[in-house]
Amino acid sequence: MNCRSLEEFWPFYMSQHSKPSTRRWHFAGILSALLCLLLAILLGRWLFLILAPLVGYGLAWYSHFFVEGNAPATFGHPVWSFLCDLKMFALMLTGRMDREIKRLGKRPVLQAF
C-alpha cells in the first residue's frame, strides 16, 4: 500500500484497530510511554527513556497479537502508524473516537494488499 498522506492511511489503520479493547491497549501504551518520558525528564533517570518505547509498543503489540488477531501496522508502515497512534490517542483523550469510528464506517476502508 502506497499512501501519500495521513488521511489516506487513516482508514486502513483504523481497520486494524477495530476492537475497542485494542484501542484501549494502545491508549494505555501511549500514556505509559509518555509517563516514562516525563519521569526521565523529572527524575533524570534515563532508564525511563529506554522503557518508554518498550512499554508503549509492548502494550500495543500485545493487543494486536492477542486481542485483534493481526500484525501491527507498525511493521509495514512505522511512520504512518506512529502518527495514527498519536491521532487515535488524541481522539480518545478528547472523547471523539466513537464519532470517528462511525464516520469511518460509512466509507470504504483501504485494503492492506
N, CA, C and O atoms as a GROMACS GRO file, in nm:
protein
  452
    1MET      N    1   0.084  -0.117   0.000
    1MET     CA    2   0.000   0.000   0.000
    1MET      C    3   0.089   0.124   0.000
    1MET      O    4   0.179   0.137   0.083
    2ASN      N    5   0.064   0.211  -0.093
    2ASN     CA    6   0.139   0.336  -0.102
    2ASN      C    7   0.047   0.452  -0.069
    2ASN      O    8  -0.036   0.492  -0.151
    3CYS      N    9   0.061   0.505   0.050
    3CYS     CA   10  -0.020   0.619   0.092
    3CYS      C   11   0.063   0.745   0.083
    3CYS      O   12   0.182   0.747   0.117
    4ARG      N   13   0.000   0.849   0.036
    4ARG     CA   14   0.069   0.977   0.022
    4ARG      C   15   0.038   1.073   0.135
    4ARG      O   16   0.100   1.179   0.146
    5SER      N   17  -0.058   1.037   0.220
    5SER     CA   18  -0.095   1.126   0.329
    5SER      C   19  -0.150   1.046   0.446
    5SER      O   20  -0.188   0.930   0.433
    6LEU      N   21  -0.153   1.112   0.559
    6LEU     CA   22  -0.210   1.052   0.679
    6LEU      C   23  -0.358   1.021   0.658
    6LEU      O   24  -0.409   0.920   0.705
    7GLU      N   25  -0.426   1.109   0.587
    7GLU     CA   26  -0.569   1.090   0.561
    7GLU      C   27  -0.595   0.965   0.478
    7GLU      O   28  -0.698   0.899   0.495
    8GLU      N   29  -0.504   0.932   0.389
    8GLU     CA   30  -0.519   0.810   0.309
    8GLU      C   31  -0.492   0.685   0.393
    8GLU      O   32  -0.559   0.583   0.375
    9PHE      N   33  -0.397   0.693   0.484
    9PHE     CA   34  -0.360   0.577   0.565
    9PHE      C   35  -0.458   0.552   0.680
    9PHE      O   36  -0.477   0.438   0.721
   10TRP      N   37  -0.518   0.658   0.731
   10TRP     CA   38  -0.603   0.651   0.849
   10TRP      C   39  -0.714   0.544   0.842
   10TRP      O   40  -0.727   0.468   0.938
   11PRO      N   41  -0.793   0.533   0.735
   11PRO     CA   42  -0.896   0.429   0.732
   11PRO      C   43  -0.839   0.288   0.743
   11PRO      O   44  -0.896   0.203   0.812
   12PHE      N   45  -0.726   0.261   0.676
   12PHE     CA   46  -0.664   0.129   0.689
   12PHE      C   47  -0.618   0.107   0.833
   12PHE      O   48  -0.642   0.001   0.890
   13TYR      N   49  -0.552   0.206   0.890
   13TYR     CA   50  -0.504   0.196   1.028
   13TYR      C   51  -0.619   0.162   1.122
   13TYR      O   52  -0.607   0.075   1.208
   14MET      N   53  -0.731   0.231   1.105
   14MET     CA   54  -0.845   0.206   1.194
   14MET      C   55  -0.906   0.070   1.170
   14MET      O   56  -0.962   0.010   1.262
   15SER      N   57  -0.898   0.019   1.048
   15SER     CA   58  -0.949  -0.116   1.023
   15SER      C   59  -0.867  -0.221   1.098
   15SER      O   60  -0.916  -0.329   1.130
   16GLN      N   61  -0.742  -0.188   1.126
   16GLN     CA   62  -0.654  -0.277   1.200
   16GLN      C   63  -0.670  -0.261   1.352
   16GLN      O   64  -0.608  -0.333   1.430
   17HIS      N   65  -0.754  -0.167   1.392
   17HIS     CA   66  -0.783  -0.139   1.533
   17HIS      C   67  -0.934  -0.138   1.554
   17HIS      O   68  -0.989  -0.045   1.614
   18SER      N   69  -1.000  -0.240   1.504
   18SER     CA   70  -1.147  -0.241   1.501
   18SER      C   71  -1.210  -0.269   1.637
   18SER      O   72  -1.324  -0.229   1.661
   19LYS      N   73  -1.139  -0.335   1.725
   19LYS     CA   74  -1.196  -0.370   1.856
   19LYS      C   75  -1.165  -0.260   1.959
   19LYS      O   76  -1.052  -0.212   1.967
   20PRO      N   77  -1.266  -0.222   2.036
   20PRO     CA   78  -1.244  -0.119   2.138
   20PRO      C   79  -1.130  -0.154   2.235
   20PRO      O   80  -1.056  -0.065   2.278
   21SER      N   81  -1.116  -0.281   2.270
   21SER     CA   82  -1.010  -0.318   2.364
   21SER      C   83  -0.871  -0.299   2.302
   21SER      O   84  -0.775  -0.269   2.372
   22THR      N   85  -0.860  -0.317   2.172
   22THR     CA   86  -0.732  -0.290   2.104
   22THR      C   87  -0.697  -0.144   2.117
   22THR      O   88  -0.584  -0.108   2.149
   23ARG      N   89  -0.795  -0.060   2.093
   23ARG     CA   90  -0.772   0.084   2.105
   23ARG      C   91  -0.739   0.122   2.249
   23ARG      O   92  -0.656   0.210   2.271
   24ARG      N   93  -0.802   0.060   2.347
   24ARG     CA   94  -0.772   0.090   2.487
   24ARG      C   95  -0.630   0.048   2.524
   24ARG      O   96  -0.562   0.119   2.598
   25TRP      N   97  -0.585  -0.067   2.474
   25TRP     CA   98  -0.447  -0.110   2.499
   25TRP      C   99  -0.348  -0.010   2.439
   25TRP      O  100  -0.246   0.022   2.499
   26HIS      N  101  -0.379   0.040   2.320
   26HIS     CA  102  -0.294   0.143   2.258
   26HIS      C  103  -0.292   0.270   2.342
   26HIS      O  104  -0.186   0.330   2.362
   27PHE      N  105  -0.408   0.310   2.391
   27PHE     CA  106  -0.415   0.429   2.474
   27PHE      C  107  -0.327   0.411   2.598
   27PHE      O  108  -0.251   0.501   2.634
   28ALA      N  109  -0.338   0.295   2.662
   28ALA     CA  110  -0.257   0.268   2.780
   28ALA      C  111  -0.108   0.267   2.745
   28ALA      O  112  -0.025   0.314   2.823
   29GLY      N  113  -0.074   0.214   2.630
   29GLY     CA  114   0.066   0.211   2.588
   29GLY      C  115   0.123   0.350   2.566
   29GLY      O  116   0.233   0.380   2.610
   30ILE      N  117   0.047   0.434   2.496
   30ILE     CA  118   0.095   0.570   2.470
   30ILE      C  119   0.103   0.648   2.600
   30ILE      O  120   0.200   0.721   2.623
   31LEU      N  121   0.003   0.634   2.685
   31LEU     CA  122   0.004   0.704   2.814
   31LEU      C  123   0.123   0.659   2.898
   31LEU      O  124   0.190   0.742   2.961
   32SER      N  125   0.150   0.529   2.900
   32SER     CA  126   0.264   0.476   2.976
   32SER      C  127   0.396   0.527   2.919
   32SER      O  128   0.487   0.561   2.995
   33ALA      N  129   0.407   0.532   2.788
   33ALA     CA  130   0.530   0.582   2.726
   33ALA      C  131   0.551   0.729   2.759
   33ALA      O  132   0.663   0.771   2.789
   34LEU      N  133   0.444   0.808   2.754
   34LEU     CA  134   0.455   0.949   2.789
   34LEU      C  135   0.494   0.967   2.935
   34LEU      O  136   0.572   1.057   2.969
   35LEU      N  137   0.440   0.883   3.021
   35LEU     CA  138   0.476   0.886   3.163
   35LEU      C  139   0.624   0.854   3.183
   35LEU      O  140   0.693   0.918   3.263
   36CYS      N  141   0.672   0.756   3.109
   36CYS     CA  142   0.815   0.721   3.116
   36CYS      C  143   0.902   0.838   3.072
   36CYS      O  144   1.004   0.867   3.135
   37LEU      N  145   0.862   0.906   2.966
   37LEU     CA  146   0.938   1.023   2.919
   37LEU      C  147   0.937   1.134   3.024
   37LEU      O  148   1.039   1.198   3.047
   38LEU      N  149   0.824   1.156   3.085
   38LEU     CA  150   0.813   1.258   3.188
   38LEU      C  151   0.902   1.223   3.308
   38LEU      O  152   0.970   1.310   3.363
   39LEU      N  153   0.899   1.098   3.349
   39LEU     CA  154   0.983   1.054   3.460
   39LEU      C  155   1.131   1.068   3.427
   39LEU      O  156   1.211   1.104   3.514
   40ALA      N  157   1.168   1.039   3.305
   40ALA     CA  158   1.307   1.053   3.264
   40ALA      C  159   1.352   1.198   3.278
   40ALA      O  160   1.463   1.226   3.323
   41ILE      N  161   1.265   1.290   3.241
   41ILE     CA  162   1.298   1.432   3.249
   41ILE      C  163   1.300   1.480   3.394
   41ILE      O  164   1.394   1.546   3.438
   42LEU      N  165   1.195   1.446   3.468
   42LEU     CA  166   1.183   1.495   3.605
   42LEU      C  167   1.284   1.434   3.702
   42LEU      O  168   1.338   1.503   3.788
   43LEU      N  169   1.308   1.305   3.686
   43LEU     CA  170   1.397   1.236   3.780
   43LEU      C  171   1.540   1.222   3.729
   43LEU      O  172   1.630   1.185   3.804
   44GLY      N  173   1.560   1.253   3.602
   44GLY     CA  174   1.693   1.237   3.545
   44GLY      C  175   1.736   1.092   3.536
   44GLY      O  176   1.856   1.062   3.529
   45ARG      N  177   1.642   1.003   3.536
   45ARG     CA  178   1.670   0.859   3.524
   45ARG      C  179   1.649   0.818   3.380
   45ARG      O  180   1.536   0.798   3.335
   46TRP      N  181   1.758   0.807   3.308
   46TRP     CA  182   1.750   0.786   3.164
   46TRP      C  183   1.706   0.644   3.128
   46TRP      O  184   1.679   0.615   3.011
   47LEU      N  185   1.700   0.557   3.228
   47LEU     CA  186   1.645   0.423   3.204
   47LEU      C  187   1.501   0.433   3.153
   47LEU      O  188   1.456   0.351   3.073
   48PHE      N  189   1.430   0.535   3.201
   48PHE     CA  190   1.291   0.554   3.158
   48PHE      C  191   1.281   0.584   3.008
   48PHE      O  192   1.178   0.556   2.947
   49LEU      N  193   1.386   0.641   2.950
   49LEU     CA  194   1.387   0.664   2.804
   49LEU      C  195   1.388   0.532   2.728
   49LEU      O  196   1.327   0.519   2.622
   50ILE      N  197   1.457   0.435   2.784
   50ILE     CA  198   1.461   0.301   2.722
   50ILE      C  199   1.327   0.231   2.742
   50ILE      O  200   1.279   0.161   2.653
   51LEU      N  201   1.268   0.251   2.859
   51LEU     CA  202   1.141   0.185   2.889
   51LEU      C  203   1.024   0.241   2.808
   51LEU      O  204   0.930   0.169   2.779
   52ALA      N  205   1.030   0.369   2.771
   52ALA     CA  206   0.917   0.433   2.702
   52ALA      C  207   0.872   0.355   2.578
   52ALA      O  208   0.756   0.316   2.571
   53PRO      N  209   0.960   0.330   2.480
   53PRO     CA  210   0.912   0.257   2.362
   53PRO      C  211   0.883   0.110   2.392
   53PRO      O  212   0.795   0.050   2.330
   54LEU      N  213   0.955   0.051   2.487
   54LEU     CA  214   0.930  -0.090   2.520
   54LEU      C  215   0.790  -0.108   2.580
   54LEU      O  216   0.718  -0.200   2.542
   55VAL      N  217   0.755  -0.021   2.671
   55VAL     CA  218   0.622  -0.028   2.733
   55VAL      C  219   0.514   0.012   2.632
   55VAL      O  220   0.412  -0.055   2.619
   56GLY      N  221   0.538   0.123   2.563
   56GLY     CA  222   0.438   0.173   2.468
   56GLY      C  223   0.406   0.072   2.359
   56GLY      O  224   0.290   0.036   2.338
   57TYR      N  225   0.510   0.028   2.291
   57TYR     CA  226   0.487  -0.068   2.183
   57TYR      C  227   0.450  -0.206   2.237
   57TYR      O  228   0.375  -0.280   2.173
   58GLY      N  229   0.503  -0.242   2.352
   58GLY     CA  230   0.470  -0.372   2.412
   58GLY      C  231   0.321  -0.389   2.434
   58GLY      O  232   0.263  -0.491   2.398
   59LEU      N  233   0.258  -0.288   2.494
   59LEU     CA  234   0.114  -0.295   2.519
   59LEU      C  235   0.035  -0.293   2.389
   59LEU      O  236  -0.063  -0.365   2.374
   60ALA      N  237   0.078  -0.210   2.295
   60ALA     CA  238   0.007  -0.201   2.167
   60ALA      C  239   0.019  -0.333   2.090
   60ALA      O  240  -0.080  -0.383   2.037
   61TRP      N  241   0.140  -0.388   2.084
   61TRP     CA  242   0.159  -0.511   2.009
   61TRP      C  243   0.089  -0.629   2.076
   61TRP      O  244   0.041  -0.719   2.007
   62TYR      N  245   0.083  -0.628   2.207
   62TYR     CA  246   0.006  -0.732   2.277
   62TYR      C  247  -0.137  -0.732   2.224
   62TYR      O  248  -0.193  -0.838   2.196
   63SER      N  249  -0.195  -0.613   2.209
   63SER     CA  250  -0.334  -0.605   2.164
   63SER      C  251  -0.351  -0.657   2.023
   63SER      O  252  -0.456  -0.714   1.990
   64HIS      N  253  -0.251  -0.639   1.938
   64HIS     CA  254  -0.264  -0.690   1.802
   64HIS      C  255  -0.256  -0.842   1.800
   64HIS      O  256  -0.335  -0.908   1.732
   65PHE      N  257  -0.162  -0.898   1.871
   65PHE     CA  258  -0.142  -1.043   1.868
   65PHE      C  259  -0.250  -1.120   1.944
   65PHE      O  260  -0.291  -1.228   1.901
   66PHE      N  261  -0.296  -1.065   2.058
   66PHE     CA  262  -0.385  -1.142   2.144
   66PHE      C  263  -0.529  -1.090   2.151
   66PHE      O  264  -0.616  -1.161   2.201
   67VAL      N  265  -0.556  -0.972   2.102
   67VAL     CA  266  -0.692  -0.918   2.105
   67VAL      C  267  -0.746  -0.906   1.962
   67VAL      O  268  -0.848  -0.965   1.927
   68GLU      N  269  -0.675  -0.830   1.880
   68GLU     CA  270  -0.721  -0.803   1.743
   68GLU      C  271  -0.695  -0.921   1.650
   68GLU      O  272  -0.773  -0.946   1.557
   69GLY      N  273  -0.586  -0.993   1.674
   69GLY     CA  274  -0.553  -1.108   1.590
   69GLY      C  275  -0.492  -1.071   1.456
   69GLY      O  276  -0.517  -1.137   1.355
   70ASN      N  277  -0.414  -0.964   1.454
   70ASN     CA  278  -0.347  -0.924   1.330
   70ASN      C  279  -0.205  -0.876   1.361
   70ASN      O  280  -0.166  -0.866   1.478
   71ALA      N  281  -0.131  -0.848   1.258
   71ALA     CA  282   0.005  -0.795   1.276
   71ALA      C  283  -0.003  -0.643   1.289
   71ALA      O  284  -0.083  -0.580   1.221
   72PRO      N  285   0.079  -0.585   1.375
   72PRO     CA  286   0.078  -0.440   1.389
   72PRO      C  287   0.112  -0.370   1.257
   72PRO      O  288   0.200  -0.413   1.184
   73ALA      N  289   0.040  -0.262   1.229
   73ALA     CA  290   0.067  -0.184   1.108
   73ALA      C  291   0.207  -0.122   1.113
   73ALA      O  292   0.263  -0.086   1.009
   74THR      N  293   0.262  -0.111   1.232
   74THR     CA  294   0.397  -0.055   1.251
   74THR      C  295   0.500  -0.134   1.171
   74THR      O  296   0.598  -0.076   1.123
   75PHE      N  297   0.480  -0.263   1.156
   75PHE     CA  298   0.578  -0.346   1.087
   75PHE      C  299   0.596  -0.304   0.942
   75PHE      O  300   0.707  -0.308   0.889
   76GLY      N  301   0.488  -0.263   0.877
   76GLY     CA  302   0.495  -0.224   0.737
   76GLY      C  303   0.501  -0.075   0.713
   76GLY      O  304   0.551  -0.030   0.609
   77HIS      N  305   0.450   0.001   0.808
   77HIS     CA  306   0.438   0.147   0.790
   77HIS      C  307   0.467   0.217   0.923
   77HIS      O  308   0.376   0.271   0.985
   78PRO      N  309   0.592   0.217   0.967
   78PRO     CA  310   0.623   0.269   1.100
   78PRO      C  311   0.589   0.417   1.121
   78PRO      O  312   0.536   0.453   1.227
   79VAL      N  313   0.617   0.503   1.026
   79VAL     CA  314   0.593   0.646   1.046
   79VAL      C  315   0.444   0.676   1.044
   79VAL      O  316   0.392   0.744   1.133
   80TRP      N  317   0.374   0.625   0.942
   80TRP     CA  318   0.229   0.648   0.935
   80TRP      C  319   0.160   0.591   1.059
   80TRP      O  320   0.070   0.654   1.114
   81SER      N  321   0.202   0.474   1.103
   81SER     CA  322   0.140   0.411   1.220
   81SER      C  323   0.161   0.493   1.346
   81SER      O  324   0.069   0.510   1.426
   82PHE      N  325   0.283   0.543   1.364
   82PHE     CA  326   0.312   0.625   1.482
   82PHE      C  327   0.225   0.751   1.482
   82PHE      O  328   0.170   0.787   1.586
   83LEU      N  329   0.213   0.816   1.368
   83LEU     CA  330   0.130   0.936   1.360
   83LEU      C  331  -0.017   0.904   1.386
   83LEU      O  332  -0.088   0.981   1.451
   84CYS      N  333  -0.062   0.789   1.335
   84CYS     CA  334  -0.201   0.748   1.359
   84CYS      C  335  -0.221   0.708   1.505
   84CYS      O  336  -0.329   0.731   1.560
   85ASP      N  337  -0.120   0.650   1.568
   85ASP     CA  338  -0.129   0.620   1.712
   85ASP      C  339  -0.156   0.749   1.789
   85ASP      O  340  -0.242   0.753   1.877
   86LEU      N  341  -0.082   0.853   1.756
   86LEU     CA  342  -0.100   0.981   1.825
   86LEU      C  343  -0.237   1.042   1.796
   86LEU      O  344  -0.299   1.099   1.885
   87LYS      N  345  -0.283   1.030   1.672
   87LYS     CA  346  -0.415   1.081   1.636
   87LYS      C  347  -0.524   1.006   1.713
   87LYS      O  348  -0.616   1.067   1.767
   88MET      N  349  -0.513   0.873   1.718
   88MET     CA  350  -0.611   0.792   1.789
   88MET      C  351  -0.610   0.827   1.938
   88MET      O  352  -0.715   0.836   2.001
   89PHE      N  353  -0.491   0.845   1.995
   89PHE     CA  354  -0.477   0.882   2.135
   89PHE      C  355  -0.549   1.016   2.161
   89PHE      O  356  -0.624   1.029   2.258
   90ALA      N  357  -0.526   1.113   2.074
   90ALA     CA  358  -0.588   1.244   2.091
   90ALA      C  359  -0.741   1.234   2.079
   90ALA      O  360  -0.814   1.298   2.156
   91LEU      N  361  -0.790   1.156   1.984
   91LEU     CA  362  -0.934   1.139   1.969
   91LEU      C  363  -0.995   1.072   2.092
   91LEU      O  364  -1.103   1.109   2.137
   92MET      N  365  -0.926   0.973   2.146
   92MET     CA  366  -0.975   0.906   2.266
   92MET      C  367  -0.971   0.999   2.387
   92MET      O  368  -1.063   1.000   2.468
   93LEU      N  369  -0.864   1.075   2.398
   93LEU     CA  370  -0.847   1.167   2.510
   93LEU      C  371  -0.955   1.275   2.511
   93LEU      O  372  -0.999   1.320   2.617
   94THR      N  373  -0.997   1.317   2.394
   94THR     CA  374  -1.099   1.422   2.383
   94THR      C  375  -1.241   1.369   2.368
   94THR      O  376  -1.335   1.446   2.353
   95GLY      N  377  -1.257   1.236   2.372
   95GLY     CA  378  -1.390   1.177   2.363
   95GLY      C  379  -1.452   1.177   2.225
   95GLY      O  380  -1.574   1.166   2.212
   96ARG      N  381  -1.370   1.189   2.122
   96ARG     CA  382  -1.423   1.195   1.984
   96ARG      C  383  -1.400   1.066   1.905
   96ARG      O  384  -1.430   1.062   1.786
   97MET      N  385  -1.348   0.961   1.970
   97MET     CA  386  -1.316   0.838   1.897
   97MET      C  387  -1.441   0.769   1.844
   97MET      O  388  -1.442   0.722   1.730
   98ASP      N  389  -1.546   0.761   1.924
   98ASP     CA  390  -1.668   0.693   1.879
   98ASP      C  391  -1.727   0.760   1.756
   98ASP      O  392  -1.774   0.693   1.664
   99ARG      N  393  -1.724   0.891   1.753
   99ARG     CA  394  -1.775   0.964   1.637
   99ARG      C  395  -1.689   0.934   1.513
   99ARG      O  396  -1.741   0.921   1.402
  100GLU      N  397  -1.558   0.922   1.534
  100GLU     CA  398  -1.468   0.892   1.422
  100GLU      C  399  -1.492   0.750   1.370
  100GLU      O  400  -1.488   0.727   1.249
  101ILE      N  401  -1.516   0.655   1.459
  101ILE     CA  402  -1.547   0.517   1.419
  101ILE      C  403  -1.673   0.515   1.334
  101ILE      O  404  -1.677   0.449   1.230
  102LYS      N  405  -1.774   0.587   1.376
  102LYS     CA  406  -1.899   0.594   1.298
  102LYS      C  407  -1.876   0.659   1.163
  102LYS      O  408  -1.930   0.614   1.062
  103ARG      N  409  -1.796   0.765   1.161
  103ARG     CA  410  -1.767   0.833   1.035
  103ARG      C  411  -1.696   0.739   0.938
  103ARG      O  412  -1.730   0.735   0.820
  104LEU      N  413  -1.600   0.665   0.987
  104LEU     CA  414  -1.526   0.573   0.901
  104LEU      C  415  -1.609   0.455   0.855
  104LEU      O  416  -1.583   0.398   0.749
  105GLY      N  417  -1.708   0.418   0.934
  105GLY     CA  418  -1.794   0.307   0.897
  105GLY      C  419  -1.878   0.335   0.774
  105GLY      O  420  -1.930   0.242   0.713
  106LYS      N  421  -1.890   0.460   0.738
  106LYS     CA  422  -1.973   0.499   0.624
  106LYS      C  423  -1.894   0.513   0.495
  106LYS      O  424  -1.951   0.545   0.391
  107ARG      N  425  -1.762   0.490   0.501
  107ARG     CA  426  -1.683   0.499   0.379
  107ARG      C  427  -1.597   0.376   0.364
  107ARG      O  428  -1.565   0.311   0.464
  108PRO      N  429  -1.558   0.341   0.245
  108PRO     CA  430  -1.479   0.219   0.226
  108PRO      C  431  -1.343   0.229   0.294
  108PRO      O  432  -1.282   0.336   0.299
  109VAL      N  433  -1.299   0.116   0.344
  109VAL     CA  434  -1.170   0.107   0.410
  109VAL      C  435  -1.068   0.049   0.313
  109VAL      O  436  -1.096  -0.048   0.243
  110LEU      N  437  -0.951   0.107   0.309
  110LEU     CA  438  -0.844   0.056   0.221
  110LEU      C  439  -0.805  -0.084   0.261
  110LEU      O  440  -0.805  -0.119   0.379
  111GLN      N  441  -0.772  -0.163   0.164
  111GLN     CA  442  -0.725  -0.300   0.191
  111GLN      C  443  -0.573  -0.298   0.206
  111GLN      O  444  -0.504  -0.215   0.146
  112ALA      N  445  -0.522  -0.389   0.285
  112ALA     CA  446  -0.377  -0.394   0.311
  112ALA      C  447  -0.299  -0.433   0.186
  112ALA      O  448  -0.188  -0.382   0.164
  113PHE      N  449  -0.353  -0.519   0.105
  113PHE     CA  450  -0.277  -0.567  -0.012
  113PHE      C  451  -0.360  -0.554  -0.138
  113PHE      O  452  -0.314  -0.589  -0.246
   0.00000   0.00000   0.00000
